[in-house]
Amino acid sequence: MTAGLAGALVGLVGGGFRWCLEHADALRGQLLEVAAGAGPVGRLLPVVLTAAGAAVACLIAQRVPHAAGSGIQHVEAVWRQEAEARTAWLVPAKFLGGLIAIGSGLVLGREGPIVHMGAAIGSAAGRRGRLAPEDARMLHTALGGAGLAVAFTAPLGGLVFVCEEVTGTVRPRLVLLTLVGTVTAAAVSQLVVGDGPVLPLGAVPAPPLWMLPVFLLSGVTAGALGAAYSALVVRTLEVCDRLTRVPLVVRAAAIGAGVGALMALDPLLTGGGDQLSERLLTGGSLTVAALVVCLAVRFVAGPLSYAAATPGGLFAPLLALGALWGTLTHALVAPLLPAGSAGPAAFAVVGMAAVFTGVVRAPLTGVVLVVEMTGAGVLLLPLLIACFAATVTANRLGSEPIYDTLRRRMLERT
């Protein structure tokens, strides 16, 4: 009962957060149109907009412990009993700060704030329901999974995320709590944002079996890219830590200004990446040069945005990066493949899951999440083999799962 009621609240809060972000994105697009028609002076509008948004979001996050960043590492630390659950002011700080940061165009994902808000709601529900400490901890974790389900309309992905990434275990009671929470949360959120796939994909034929080695190699390259991205995220945070003479808010504003300048050049270079991913999955053509530039820019802009110390996650930008990488891979290998081979959309879907896996090191979560987001069940075999290759490659390169690194960093700084 408690899990169901708390899950409904997560669905309402998370769905409201998504709804607000959708309208913030639309408003940002309208402002960019106005700026484009205002000549050279108008190009300063996105710079000012994103700089101000990053500064305000950073100020909000500074007021509440653990409000900055993704929050998933904090959920994992609470499960491991390395940290205490935070509830007071965390939900409003994550909601408002995340809305301002992501809505202003920073390269951040909505899933981090929603997962963290879901876990905080679960913790509050456990306390108010006077549950035993172990049950309250399970509810905190389960409702974090419900948050992921709401973020991507992926209830099964939320369950797998809890078992594979957050806890690394499958306990019947935990599974039951998570199922109740994720299903309830996803159902309620659909009343707010609709029930369609987040990234609808047209009809994609199942690739021939002889192409599985191609997807295996694609997974290897995606794993290497993921390892490099993880290293850049951590390195960027370390460099920013050394800028002790620069106030945190000033640093956030400077990063926001840089992202805003990129937005003035092309909106697809910034933001969470859903519009870019959808364009690539539905056949929107980009030249090889455009793919390379967009990949390179977002590869750097994502870690920089995360270093702004505002609320915001890593998942959504990773999925967009993977879609770019998969589409670019197809463009490079297509001349070598015979007729009837898989198209760019199939490579984009596989790239999404494989790059995600290379960074997070949660292959089953990546596969299930991407299948639920796109409806690409026919690509299950290529997804599995590519994510397997990405995991092995990232491990062989000595790359640590990103949330293990971020959790340890968080604990060292508290």
DOVODO-476009 format. One record per residue (C-alpha): residue number from 1; x, y, z. Coordinates in Angstrom, 2 decimals, padded with zeros to 5 digits. Each point is the difference from the previous one (the first is absolute). Layout:
i:NUM	px:X	py:Y	pz:Z
...
***
This chain:
i:1	px:000.00	py:000.00	pz:000.00
i:2	px:002.75	py:002.46	pz:000.98
i:3	px:002.01	py:-000.79	pz:-003.14
i:4	px:-003.08	py:000.51	pz:-002.19
i:5	px:-000.94	py:003.34	pz:001.53
i:6	px:003.59	py:001.24	pz:-000.08
i:7	px:000.33	py:-001.23	pz:-003.59
i:8	px:-003.08	py:002.01	pz:-000.98
i:9	px:001.61	py:003.10	pz:001.51
i:10	px:003.24	py:-000.70	pz:-001.88
i:11	px:-002.02	py:-000.28	pz:-003.21
i:12	px:-001.70	py:003.30	pz:000.68
i:13	px:003.20	py:001.86	pz:000.91
i:14	px:002.13	py:-001.62	pz:-002.71
i:15	px:-002.71	py:000.40	pz:-002.63
i:16	px:-000.40	py:003.64	pz:001.00
i:17	px:003.76	py:000.47	pz:-000.31
i:18	px:-000.02	py:-001.47	pz:-003.52
i:19	px:-003.01	py:002.14	pz:-000.96
i:20	px:001.72	py:003.14	pz:001.20
i:21	px:003.19	py:-000.91	pz:-001.86
i:22	px:-001.91	py:-000.55	pz:-003.24
i:23	px:-001.51	py:003.47	pz:000.29
i:24	px:003.37	py:001.48	pz:000.98
i:25	px:001.54	py:-001.54	pz:-003.13
i:26	px:-002.80	py:001.46	pz:-002.14
i:27	px:000.47	py:003.42	pz:001.57
i:28	px:003.76	py:-000.20	pz:-000.53
i:29	px:-000.59	py:-000.81	pz:-003.66
i:30	px:-002.25	py:003.04	pz:-000.39
i:31	px:002.61	py:002.23	pz:001.63
i:32	px:002.66	py:-001.34	pz:-002.35
i:33	px:-002.19	py:000.85	pz:-002.98
i:34	px:-000.39	py:003.54	pz:001.30
i:35	px:003.74	py:000.24	pz:000.60
i:36	px:000.80	py:-001.25	pz:-003.51
i:37	px:-002.13	py:002.78	pz:-001.47
i:38	px:001.62	py:002.69	pz:002.12
i:39	px:003.37	py:-000.05	pz:-001.75
i:40	px:003.41	py:-000.19	pz:001.71
i:41	px:-001.31	py:001.46	pz:003.25
i:42	px:-002.65	py:-002.72	pz:000.15
i:43	px:002.68	py:-002.66	pz:000.17
i:44	px:000.84	py:001.23	pz:003.50
i:45	px:-003.46	py:-001.04	pz:001.24
i:46	px:000.76	py:-003.74	pz:000.23
i:47	px:003.33	py:000.76	pz:001.69
i:48	px:-001.67	py:002.15	pz:002.65
i:49	px:-002.92	py:-002.43	pz:000.36
i:50	px:002.11	py:-003.08	pz:000.65
i:51	px:002.55	py:001.82	pz:002.16
i:52	px:-002.77	py:001.38	pz:002.22
i:53	px:-001.75	py:-003.37	pz:000.13
i:54	px:003.18	py:-001.83	pz:001.00
i:55	px:000.79	py:002.59	pz:002.69
i:56	px:-003.47	py:-000.08	pz:001.53
i:57	px:-000.16	py:-003.80	pz:-000.07
i:58	px:003.42	py:-000.18	pz:001.64
i:59	px:-001.13	py:002.40	pz:002.72
i:60	px:-003.04	py:-002.20	pz:000.70
i:61	px:002.12	py:-003.16	pz:000.12
i:62	px:002.47	py:001.59	pz:002.43
i:63	px:-002.78	py:000.46	pz:002.54
i:64	px:-000.84	py:-003.71	pz:000.28
i:65	px:002.54	py:-002.82	pz:000.60
i:66	px:000.33	py:-002.43	pz:-002.93
i:67	px:-002.33	py:002.06	pz:-002.22
i:68	px:002.73	py:000.63	pz:-002.58
i:69	px:000.77	py:-002.53	pz:-002.70
i:70	px:-001.87	py:-003.16	pz:-000.85
i:71	px:-000.92	py:-001.27	pz:003.45
i:72	px:000.17	py:-003.64	pz:-001.09
i:73	px:003.33	py:-000.41	pz:001.80
i:74	px:-001.71	py:001.20	pz:003.20
i:75	px:-002.81	py:-002.55	pz:-000.46
i:76	px:002.63	py:-002.73	pz:-000.35
i:77	px:001.89	py:001.26	pz:003.07
i:78	px:-003.18	py:-000.13	pz:002.09
i:79	px:-000.59	py:-003.60	pz:-001.09
i:80	px:003.55	py:-000.89	pz:001.06
i:81	px:-000.56	py:001.83	pz:003.29
i:82	px:002.83	py:002.37	pz:-000.78
i:83	px:-002.25	py:003.06	pz:000.18
i:84	px:-003.33	py:001.02	pz:001.46
i:85	px:-003.11	py:000.66	pz:-002.04
i:86	px:-000.77	py:003.68	pz:-000.51
i:87	px:-003.59	py:001.18	pz:-000.21
i:88	px:-000.30	py:003.53	pz:001.37
i:89	px:-000.04	py:002.43	pz:-002.93
i:90	px:001.62	py:-002.51	pz:-002.37
i:91	px:-003.08	py:-000.46	pz:-002.17
i:92	px:-000.70	py:003.72	pz:-000.58
i:93	px:003.72	py:000.70	pz:-000.51
i:94	px:000.33	py:-002.77	pz:-002.56
i:95	px:-003.24	py:000.95	pz:-001.72
i:96	px:000.61	py:003.73	pz:-000.29
i:97	px:003.77	py:-000.18	pz:-000.45
i:98	px:-000.21	py:-002.78	pz:-002.56
i:99	px:-002.76	py:001.78	pz:-001.91
i:100	px:002.03	py:003.20	pz:-000.22
i:101	px:003.31	py:-001.73	pz:-000.86
i:102	px:-001.33	py:-002.42	pz:-002.61
i:103	px:-002.63	py:002.40	pz:-001.27
i:104	px:002.63	py:002.66	pz:-000.66
i:105	px:001.88	py:-002.37	pz:-002.30
i:106	px:002.77	py:-001.66	pz:002.03
i:107	px:000.97	py:-003.45	pz:-001.29
i:108	px:-001.58	py:-001.89	pz:002.89
i:109	px:-002.60	py:-002.74	pz:000.38
i:110	px:-003.38	py:000.10	pz:001.72
i:111	px:000.38	py:-003.50	pz:001.46
i:112	px:002.46	py:000.98	pz:002.76
i:113	px:-002.32	py:002.47	pz:001.73
i:114	px:-003.04	py:-002.28	pz:-000.43
i:115	px:001.82	py:-003.05	pz:001.41
i:116	px:001.25	py:002.04	pz:002.96
i:117	px:-003.42	py:001.55	pz:000.63
i:118	px:-001.58	py:-003.45	pz:-000.18
i:119	px:002.44	py:-001.39	pz:002.55
i:120	px:-000.61	py:002.97	pz:002.31
i:121	px:-003.75	py:-000.54	pz:-000.23
i:122	px:000.55	py:-003.69	pz:000.79
i:123	px:002.07	py:000.90	pz:003.04
i:124	px:-002.65	py:002.43	pz:001.25
i:125	px:-002.71	py:-002.62	pz:-000.54
i:126	px:001.98	py:-002.58	pz:001.95
i:127	px:000.47	py:002.41	pz:002.89
i:128	px:-003.64	py:001.06	pz:000.08
i:129	px:-001.11	py:-003.61	pz:-000.30
i:130	px:002.27	py:-000.88	pz:002.93
i:131	px:001.64	py:-002.80	pz:-001.95
i:132	px:002.94	py:-001.94	pz:001.36
i:133	px:003.38	py:001.49	pz:-001.03
i:134	px:000.68	py:-002.81	pz:-002.50
i:135	px:-003.43	py:000.37	pz:-001.62
i:136	px:000.38	py:003.78	pz:-000.13
i:137	px:003.36	py:-000.40	pz:-001.74
i:138	px:-001.55	py:-002.37	pz:-002.53
i:139	px:-002.85	py:002.43	pz:-000.64
i:140	px:002.50	py:002.84	pz:-000.51
i:141	px:001.79	py:-002.08	pz:-002.63
i:142	px:-003.16	py:-001.37	pz:-001.62
i:143	px:-001.50	py:003.46	pz:-000.45
i:144	px:003.27	py:001.15	pz:-001.57
i:145	px:-000.64	py:-002.68	pz:-002.63
i:146	px:-003.53	py:001.33	pz:-000.34
i:147	px:001.53	py:003.38	pz:-000.78
i:148	px:001.98	py:-001.50	pz:-002.88
i:149	px:-003.17	py:-001.69	pz:-001.25
i:150	px:-001.74	py:003.39	pz:-000.07
i:151	px:002.95	py:001.79	pz:-001.64
i:152	px:000.00	py:-002.29	pz:-003.04
i:153	px:-003.43	py:-001.68	pz:000.16
i:154	px:001.86	py:-003.23	pz:000.71
i:155	px:-001.42	py:-001.93	pz:002.98
i:156	px:001.99	py:-003.15	pz:-000.71
i:157	px:003.11	py:002.10	pz:-000.46
i:158	px:-000.56	py:001.46	pz:003.47
i:159	px:-000.13	py:-003.47	pz:001.51
i:160	px:003.14	py:-001.19	pz:-001.78
i:161	px:001.78	py:003.23	pz:000.94
i:162	px:-000.67	py:-000.63	pz:003.69
i:163	px:001.17	py:-003.62	pz:-000.12
i:164	px:002.98	py:000.39	pz:-002.31
i:165	px:001.37	py:003.49	pz:000.61
i:166	px:-001.13	py:001.23	pz:003.42
i:167	px:000.04	py:-003.18	pz:002.11
i:168	px:001.74	py:-002.66	pz:-002.09
i:169	px:-002.39	py:-002.56	pz:001.46
i:170	px:-003.41	py:-001.58	pz:-000.56
i:171	px:-002.05	py:-000.28	pz:003.17
i:172	px:-003.64	py:-001.08	pz:-000.25
i:173	px:-001.22	py:002.72	pz:002.37
i:174	px:002.03	py:002.67	pz:-001.76
i:175	px:-001.26	py:-001.16	pz:-003.40
i:176	px:-003.60	py:000.07	pz:001.24
i:177	px:000.32	py:003.50	pz:001.47
i:178	px:001.67	py:001.25	pz:-003.17
i:179	px:-002.63	py:-001.54	pz:-002.25
i:180	px:-002.82	py:001.59	pz:001.97
i:181	px:001.76	py:003.35	pz:000.04
i:182	px:001.06	py:000.05	pz:-003.65
i:183	px:-003.34	py:-001.17	pz:-001.41
i:184	px:-001.97	py:002.46	pz:002.13
i:185	px:002.37	py:002.87	pz:-000.75
i:186	px:000.06	py:-000.69	pz:-003.74
i:187	px:-003.81	py:-000.26	pz:-000.14
i:188	px:-000.54	py:003.29	pz:001.84
i:189	px:002.67	py:001.83	pz:-002.03
i:190	px:-001.69	py:-001.06	pz:-003.24
i:191	px:-003.04	py:002.01	pz:001.06
i:192	px:002.27	py:003.06	pz:-000.12
i:193	px:002.37	py:-000.63	pz:-002.94
i:194	px:-001.75	py:-002.69	pz:-002.04
i:195	px:000.76	py:-003.67	pz:-000.50
i:196	px:001.93	py:-000.10	pz:-003.27
i:197	px:003.66	py:-001.01	pz:-000.28
i:198	px:002.43	py:002.77	pz:000.85
i:199	px:001.88	py:-000.52	pz:-003.27
i:200	px:-002.46	py:-001.63	pz:-002.43
i:201	px:001.68	py:-002.04	pz:-002.69
i:202	px:-001.54	py:-000.94	pz:-003.32
i:203	px:-000.09	py:-003.53	pz:-001.31
i:204	px:003.53	py:-001.40	pz:000.07
i:205	px:000.63	py:-003.49	pz:-001.41
i:206	px:002.03	py:-002.46	pz:002.02
i:207	px:003.61	py:000.11	pz:-001.22
i:208	px:001.29	py:-003.19	pz:-001.64
i:209	px:002.00	py:-002.29	pz:002.28
i:210	px:003.17	py:000.48	pz:-002.00
i:211	px:000.06	py:003.62	pz:001.21
i:212	px:000.45	py:-000.96	pz:003.66
i:213	px:003.83	py:000.22	pz:-000.27
i:214	px:-000.44	py:003.54	pz:-001.35
i:215	px:-002.04	py:000.94	pz:003.06
i:216	px:002.59	py:-001.73	pz:002.18
i:217	px:002.70	py:002.27	pz:-001.40
i:218	px:-002.34	py:002.97	pz:000.35
i:219	px:-000.36	py:-000.88	pz:003.68
i:220	px:003.78	py:-000.12	pz:000.40
i:221	px:000.38	py:003.53	pz:-001.35
i:222	px:-002.96	py:001.21	pz:002.09
i:223	px:001.61	py:-001.48	pz:003.12
i:224	px:003.21	py:001.88	pz:-000.73
i:225	px:-001.97	py:003.20	pz:-000.55
i:226	px:-001.86	py:-000.56	pz:003.26
i:227	px:003.24	py:-000.52	pz:001.91
i:228	px:001.38	py:003.24	pz:-001.44
i:229	px:-003.19	py:001.86	pz:000.90
i:230	px:000.12	py:-001.25	pz:003.61
i:231	px:003.61	py:001.10	pz:000.29
i:232	px:-000.88	py:003.44	pz:-001.36
i:233	px:-002.88	py:000.43	pz:002.46
i:234	px:002.26	py:-000.77	pz:002.95
i:235	px:002.92	py:002.01	pz:-001.36
i:236	px:-002.19	py:003.05	pz:-000.59
i:237	px:-001.29	py:-000.16	pz:003.58
i:238	px:003.56	py:-000.27	pz:001.32
i:239	px:001.16	py:002.99	pz:-002.03
i:240	px:-002.94	py:002.06	pz:001.21
i:241	px:000.81	py:-000.98	pz:003.59
i:242	px:003.37	py:001.69	pz:-000.36
i:243	px:-001.62	py:003.31	pz:-000.94
i:244	px:-000.41	py:000.87	pz:003.65
i:245	px:000.26	py:003.74	pz:-000.60
i:246	px:-002.98	py:-000.05	pz:-002.35
i:247	px:-003.35	py:-000.02	pz:001.84
i:248	px:-002.16	py:-002.97	pz:-000.89
i:249	px:-002.80	py:002.17	pz:-001.36
i:250	px:002.41	py:001.94	pz:-002.22
i:251	px:001.38	py:-003.27	pz:-001.33
i:252	px:-003.52	py:-001.22	pz:-000.75
i:253	px:-000.83	py:003.24	pz:-001.80
i:254	px:003.18	py:-000.24	pz:-002.11
i:255	px:-000.83	py:-003.57	pz:-000.99
i:256	px:-003.56	py:001.05	pz:-000.78
i:257	px:001.23	py:002.84	pz:-002.18
i:258	px:002.13	py:-002.43	pz:-001.99
i:259	px:-002.91	py:-002.38	pz:-000.49
i:260	px:-002.20	py:002.95	pz:-000.97
i:261	px:002.49	py:001.01	pz:-002.68
i:262	px:-000.23	py:-003.52	pz:-001.42
i:263	px:-003.79	py:000.26	pz:000.11
i:264	px:000.17	py:003.16	pz:-002.09
i:265	px:001.88	py:-001.97	pz:-002.66
i:266	px:-002.35	py:-003.00	pz:000.01
i:267	px:-002.55	py:-001.04	pz:002.65
i:268	px:000.73	py:-003.68	pz:-000.70
i:269	px:003.44	py:000.47	pz:001.55
i:270	px:-001.54	py:000.63	pz:003.41
i:271	px:-002.84	py:-001.19	pz:002.24
i:272	px:-000.76	py:-003.49	pz:001.25
i:273	px:000.10	py:-001.44	pz:-003.52
i:274	px:-003.48	py:-001.45	pz:-000.52
i:275	px:-000.65	py:002.12	pz:-003.09
i:276	px:003.32	py:-001.05	pz:-001.50
i:277	px:-000.57	py:-003.68	pz:000.78
i:278	px:-003.52	py:000.12	pz:-001.44
i:279	px:001.28	py:001.62	pz:-003.18
i:280	px:002.64	py:-002.69	pz:-000.47
i:281	px:-002.44	py:-002.84	pz:000.72
i:282	px:-002.62	py:001.28	pz:-002.42
i:283	px:002.36	py:000.36	pz:-002.93
i:284	px:000.94	py:003.66	pz:000.34
i:285	px:003.08	py:000.34	pz:-002.17
i:286	px:003.25	py:001.47	pz:001.27
i:287	px:003.19	py:000.02	pz:-002.02
i:288	px:003.01	py:-001.89	pz:001.29
i:289	px:001.69	py:003.32	pz:000.76
i:290	px:-003.05	py:001.17	pz:001.98
i:291	px:-000.08	py:-003.27	pz:001.93
i:292	px:003.68	py:000.33	pz:000.91
i:293	px:-000.35	py:003.62	pz:001.11
i:294	px:-003.14	py:-000.68	pz:002.02
i:295	px:001.58	py:-003.05	pz:001.62
i:296	px:003.18	py:001.87	pz:000.91
i:297	px:-001.83	py:003.02	pz:001.38
i:298	px:-002.48	py:-001.98	pz:002.10
i:299	px:002.82	py:-002.29	pz:001.19
i:300	px:001.61	py:003.03	pz:001.65
i:301	px:-003.14	py:002.01	pz:000.84
i:302	px:-001.50	py:-002.83	pz:002.06
i:303	px:002.83	py:-000.23	pz:002.57
i:304	px:000.27	py:003.80	pz:000.09
i:305	px:-003.71	py:000.33	pz:000.73
i:306	px:000.25	py:-002.60	pz:002.75
i:307	px:002.88	py:001.95	pz:001.55
i:308	px:-002.28	py:003.04	pz:000.37
i:309	px:-001.27	py:-001.57	pz:003.28
i:310	px:-003.67	py:000.35	pz:-000.88
i:311	px:-002.64	py:-002.74	pz:000.28
i:312	px:000.07	py:-002.19	pz:-003.10
i:313	px:000.84	py:-003.52	pz:-001.13
i:314	px:002.23	py:-001.82	pz:-002.45
i:315	px:-002.32	py:-002.57	pz:-001.60
i:316	px:-001.83	py:002.05	pz:-002.63
i:317	px:003.13	py:001.70	pz:-001.41
i:318	px:001.66	py:-003.43	pz:-000.12
i:319	px:-002.85	py:-001.41	pz:-002.05
i:320	px:000.27	py:002.89	pz:-002.46
i:321	px:003.76	py:-000.50	pz:-000.20
i:322	px:-000.58	py:-003.69	pz:-000.71
i:323	px:-002.53	py:000.79	pz:-002.73
i:324	px:002.57	py:002.28	pz:-001.63
i:325	px:002.72	py:-002.62	pz:000.28
i:326	px:-002.21	py:-002.73	pz:-001.43
i:327	px:-001.12	py:002.13	pz:-002.92
i:328	px:003.59	py:001.03	pz:-000.73
i:329	px:001.09	py:-003.65	pz:000.17
i:330	px:-002.64	py:-000.92	pz:-002.57
i:331	px:001.07	py:002.85	pz:-002.28
i:332	px:003.59	py:-001.28	pz:000.10
i:333	px:-000.71	py:-003.72	pz:-000.49
i:334	px:-003.01	py:000.24	pz:-002.34
i:335	px:002.14	py:000.08	pz:-003.19
i:336	px:001.55	py:-003.32	pz:001.08
i:337	px:-003.30	py:-001.75	pz:000.67
i:338	px:-002.16	py:-001.75	pz:-002.60
i:339	px:-003.56	py:000.97	pz:-000.79
i:340	px:-002.58	py:-001.00	pz:002.60
i:341	px:002.20	py:000.89	pz:002.94
i:342	px:-001.28	py:001.81	pz:003.10
i:343	px:-000.70	py:003.70	pz:-000.44
i:344	px:001.22	py:003.01	pz:002.00
i:345	px:-002.94	py:-000.15	pz:002.43
i:346	px:001.00	py:-003.51	pz:001.12
i:347	px:003.59	py:001.11	pz:000.55
i:348	px:-001.21	py:003.08	pz:001.90
i:349	px:-002.11	py:-002.12	pz:002.36
i:350	px:002.86	py:-002.42	pz:000.63
i:351	px:002.40	py:002.90	pz:000.50
i:352	px:-002.26	py:001.52	pz:002.64
i:353	px:000.07	py:-003.13	pz:002.15
i:354	px:003.67	py:-000.79	pz:-000.62
i:355	px:001.40	py:003.44	pz:000.89
i:356	px:-002.25	py:000.10	pz:003.06
i:357	px:001.39	py:-003.39	pz:001.02
i:358	px:003.58	py:001.10	pz:-000.56
i:359	px:-000.49	py:002.85	pz:002.49
i:360	px:-002.43	py:-001.41	pz:002.57
i:361	px:000.99	py:-003.68	pz:-000.36
i:362	px:-003.60	py:-001.21	pz:000.28
i:363	px:-000.61	py:-001.92	pz:-003.26
i:364	px:-003.40	py:-001.46	pz:000.85
i:365	px:-001.27	py:003.41	pz:001.10
i:366	px:001.27	py:001.51	pz:-003.23
i:367	px:-001.68	py:-002.64	pz:-002.16
i:368	px:-003.35	py:000.06	pz:001.80
i:369	px:-000.06	py:003.80	pz:000.25
i:370	px:000.67	py:000.53	pz:-003.69
i:371	px:-002.50	py:-002.67	pz:-001.08
i:372	px:-002.73	py:001.60	pz:002.14
i:373	px:000.87	py:003.50	pz:-001.21
i:374	px:000.00	py:-000.91	pz:-003.70
i:375	px:-002.09	py:-003.15	pz:-000.28
i:376	px:002.87	py:-001.63	pz:-001.93
i:377	px:-000.50	py:-003.56	pz:001.27
i:378	px:001.19	py:-001.47	pz:-003.30
i:379	px:003.48	py:001.36	pz:000.78
i:380	px:000.37	py:-002.03	pz:003.19
i:381	px:002.83	py:-002.22	pz:-001.27
i:382	px:002.12	py:002.88	pz:-001.38
i:383	px:-000.63	py:001.94	pz:003.21
i:384	px:001.10	py:-002.87	pz:002.22
i:385	px:003.16	py:-000.77	pz:-001.94
i:386	px:000.99	py:003.68	pz:-000.30
i:387	px:-000.53	py:000.65	pz:003.71
i:388	px:002.00	py:-003.12	pz:000.86
i:389	px:002.85	py:001.29	pz:-002.15
i:390	px:-000.25	py:003.50	pz:001.49
i:391	px:000.17	py:-001.38	pz:003.54
i:392	px:003.04	py:-002.18	pz:-000.70
i:393	px:001.80	py:002.80	pz:-001.85
i:394	px:-000.55	py:002.61	pz:002.71
i:395	px:001.11	py:-002.48	pz:002.67
i:396	px:003.14	py:-000.92	pz:-001.94
i:397	px:000.83	py:003.70	pz:-000.33
i:398	px:-000.09	py:000.30	pz:003.79
i:399	px:-003.00	py:002.30	pz:000.04
i:400	px:-002.00	py:-000.02	pz:003.23
i:401	px:-003.81	py:000.24	pz:-000.17
i:402	px:-000.79	py:003.71	pz:000.15
i:403	px:-002.34	py:-000.15	pz:002.98
i:404	px:002.55	py:-001.92	pz:002.07
i:405	px:002.46	py:002.81	pz:-000.64
i:406	px:-002.55	py:002.73	pz:000.69
i:407	px:-001.19	py:-001.72	pz:003.18
i:408	px:003.53	py:-000.30	pz:001.36
i:409	px:000.67	py:003.64	pz:-000.92
i:410	px:-003.20	py:001.07	pz:001.77
i:411	px:000.91	py:-001.90	pz:003.17
i:412	px:003.51	py:001.46	pz:000.04
i:413	px:-001.38	py:003.53	pz:-000.19
i:414	px:-002.59	py:-000.40	pz:002.80
***
